[in-house]
Amino acid sequence: MNEDKWIGIDEAADYLGVNKDSIRNWIKKDSDIPAHKIGKQWKFKRSELDEWVKSGKSAIE
């Protein structure tokens, strides 16, 4: 399986072990979460989420 395919908010929330509201809040709060708007949907790459978590920016509640 391609680890770097685009995933949606549901999968990103599962991947990070948080709920979808947390992801939406991070997007709203401009926490530098690597979210990309594709059409009307937010999409993410796992590798970018990994980097973001490692950078410590996900620590913002």
Biotite code that builds the C-alpha atoms (Angstrom):
import biotite.structure as struc

atoms = struc.array([
    struc.Atom([0.000, 0.000, 0.000], chain_id="A", res_id=1, res_name="MET", atom_name="CA", element="C"),
    struc.Atom([1.198, 3.477, -0.823], chain_id="A", res_id=2, res_name="ASN", atom_name="CA", element="C"),
    struc.Atom([1.904, 5.154, 2.519], chain_id="A", res_id=3, res_name="GLU", atom_name="CA", element="C"),
    struc.Atom([1.884, 8.600, 0.971], chain_id="A", res_id=4, res_name="ASP", atom_name="CA", element="C"),
    struc.Atom([-1.538, 8.636, -0.626], chain_id="A", res_id=5, res_name="LYS", atom_name="CA", element="C"),
    struc.Atom([-3.928, 11.446, 0.218], chain_id="A", res_id=6, res_name="TRP", atom_name="CA", element="C"),
    struc.Atom([-6.226, 10.694, 3.136], chain_id="A", res_id=7, res_name="ILE", atom_name="CA", element="C"),
    struc.Atom([-9.318, 12.536, 4.378], chain_id="A", res_id=8, res_name="GLY", atom_name="CA", element="C"),
    struc.Atom([-10.132, 13.964, 7.796], chain_id="A", res_id=9, res_name="ILE", atom_name="CA", element="C"),
    struc.Atom([-11.586, 10.626, 9.014], chain_id="A", res_id=10, res_name="ASP", atom_name="CA", element="C"),
    struc.Atom([-8.439, 8.707, 8.182], chain_id="A", res_id=11, res_name="GLU", atom_name="CA", element="C"),
    struc.Atom([-6.164, 11.474, 9.446], chain_id="A", res_id=12, res_name="ALA", atom_name="CA", element="C"),
    struc.Atom([-8.032, 11.483, 12.774], chain_id="A", res_id=13, res_name="ALA", atom_name="CA", element="C"),
    struc.Atom([-7.702, 7.693, 12.999], chain_id="A", res_id=14, res_name="ASP", atom_name="CA", element="C"),
    struc.Atom([-4.039, 7.895, 12.076], chain_id="A", res_id=15, res_name="TYR", atom_name="CA", element="C"),
    struc.Atom([-3.298, 10.456, 14.792], chain_id="A", res_id=16, res_name="LEU", atom_name="CA", element="C"),
    struc.Atom([-5.644, 8.850, 17.315], chain_id="A", res_id=17, res_name="GLY", atom_name="CA", element="C"),
    struc.Atom([-7.785, 11.960, 17.739], chain_id="A", res_id=18, res_name="VAL", atom_name="CA", element="C"),
    struc.Atom([-11.332, 12.850, 16.755], chain_id="A", res_id=19, res_name="ASN", atom_name="CA", element="C"),
    struc.Atom([-12.310, 14.770, 13.636], chain_id="A", res_id=20, res_name="LYS", atom_name="CA", element="C"),
    struc.Atom([-13.163, 17.861, 15.684], chain_id="A", res_id=21, res_name="ASP", atom_name="CA", element="C"),
    struc.Atom([-9.545, 18.056, 16.860], chain_id="A", res_id=22, res_name="SER", atom_name="CA", element="C"),
    struc.Atom([-8.364, 18.014, 13.261], chain_id="A", res_id=23, res_name="ILE", atom_name="CA", element="C"),
    struc.Atom([-10.866, 20.717, 12.287], chain_id="A", res_id=24, res_name="ARG", atom_name="CA", element="C"),
    struc.Atom([-9.829, 22.836, 15.276], chain_id="A", res_id=25, res_name="ASN", atom_name="CA", element="C"),
    struc.Atom([-6.153, 22.512, 14.324], chain_id="A", res_id=26, res_name="TRP", atom_name="CA", element="C"),
    struc.Atom([-7.002, 23.675, 10.805], chain_id="A", res_id=27, res_name="ILE", atom_name="CA", element="C"),
    struc.Atom([-9.010, 26.631, 12.171], chain_id="A", res_id=28, res_name="LYS", atom_name="CA", element="C"),
    struc.Atom([-6.371, 27.575, 14.727], chain_id="A", res_id=29, res_name="LYS", atom_name="CA", element="C"),
    struc.Atom([-3.693, 27.663, 12.045], chain_id="A", res_id=30, res_name="ASP", atom_name="CA", element="C"),
    struc.Atom([-1.548, 25.193, 13.971], chain_id="A", res_id=31, res_name="SER", atom_name="CA", element="C"),
    struc.Atom([0.510, 24.527, 10.830], chain_id="A", res_id=32, res_name="ASP", atom_name="CA", element="C"),
    struc.Atom([-1.167, 21.149, 10.400], chain_id="A", res_id=33, res_name="ILE", atom_name="CA", element="C"),
    struc.Atom([-0.282, 20.089, 6.857], chain_id="A", res_id=34, res_name="PRO", atom_name="CA", element="C"),
    struc.Atom([-3.841, 20.170, 5.510], chain_id="A", res_id=35, res_name="ALA", atom_name="CA", element="C"),
    struc.Atom([-4.452, 20.729, 1.815], chain_id="A", res_id=36, res_name="HIS", atom_name="CA", element="C"),
    struc.Atom([-7.811, 21.806, 0.460], chain_id="A", res_id=37, res_name="LYS", atom_name="CA", element="C"),
    struc.Atom([-8.690, 19.709, -2.571], chain_id="A", res_id=38, res_name="ILE", atom_name="CA", element="C"),
    struc.Atom([-12.043, 20.767, -3.914], chain_id="A", res_id=39, res_name="GLY", atom_name="CA", element="C"),
    struc.Atom([-14.225, 21.126, -0.833], chain_id="A", res_id=40, res_name="LYS", atom_name="CA", element="C"),
    struc.Atom([-12.359, 18.557, 1.209], chain_id="A", res_id=41, res_name="GLN", atom_name="CA", element="C"),
    struc.Atom([-9.300, 18.688, 3.400], chain_id="A", res_id=42, res_name="TRP", atom_name="CA", element="C"),
    struc.Atom([-6.672, 16.096, 2.517], chain_id="A", res_id=43, res_name="LYS", atom_name="CA", element="C"),
    struc.Atom([-3.510, 15.020, 4.280], chain_id="A", res_id=44, res_name="PHE", atom_name="CA", element="C"),
    struc.Atom([-0.410, 12.955, 3.633], chain_id="A", res_id=45, res_name="LYS", atom_name="CA", element="C"),
    struc.Atom([0.710, 10.615, 6.399], chain_id="A", res_id=46, res_name="ARG", atom_name="CA", element="C"),
    struc.Atom([4.365, 11.534, 5.916], chain_id="A", res_id=47, res_name="SER", atom_name="CA", element="C"),
    struc.Atom([3.530, 15.231, 6.389], chain_id="A", res_id=48, res_name="GLU", atom_name="CA", element="C"),
    struc.Atom([1.432, 14.450, 9.470], chain_id="A", res_id=49, res_name="LEU", atom_name="CA", element="C"),
    struc.Atom([4.383, 12.477, 10.881], chain_id="A", res_id=50, res_name="ASP", atom_name="CA", element="C"),
    struc.Atom([6.715, 15.446, 10.364], chain_id="A", res_id=51, res_name="GLU", atom_name="CA", element="C"),
    struc.Atom([4.187, 17.814, 11.901], chain_id="A", res_id=52, res_name="TRP", atom_name="CA", element="C"),
    struc.Atom([3.825, 15.649, 15.013], chain_id="A", res_id=53, res_name="VAL", atom_name="CA", element="C"),
    struc.Atom([7.622, 15.298, 15.319], chain_id="A", res_id=54, res_name="LYS", atom_name="CA", element="C"),
    struc.Atom([7.986, 19.088, 15.138], chain_id="A", res_id=55, res_name="SER", atom_name="CA", element="C"),
    struc.Atom([5.901, 19.406, 18.316], chain_id="A", res_id=56, res_name="GLY", atom_name="CA", element="C"),
    struc.Atom([3.293, 21.664, 16.723], chain_id="A", res_id=57, res_name="LYS", atom_name="CA", element="C"),
    struc.Atom([0.538, 19.129, 17.414], chain_id="A", res_id=58, res_name="SER", atom_name="CA", element="C"),
    struc.Atom([0.951, 19.863, 21.124], chain_id="A", res_id=59, res_name="ALA", atom_name="CA", element="C"),
    struc.Atom([-1.340, 22.911, 20.823], chain_id="A", res_id=60, res_name="ILE", atom_name="CA", element="C"),
    struc.Atom([-4.717, 21.968, 22.252], chain_id="A", res_id=61, res_name="GLU", atom_name="CA", element="C"),
])
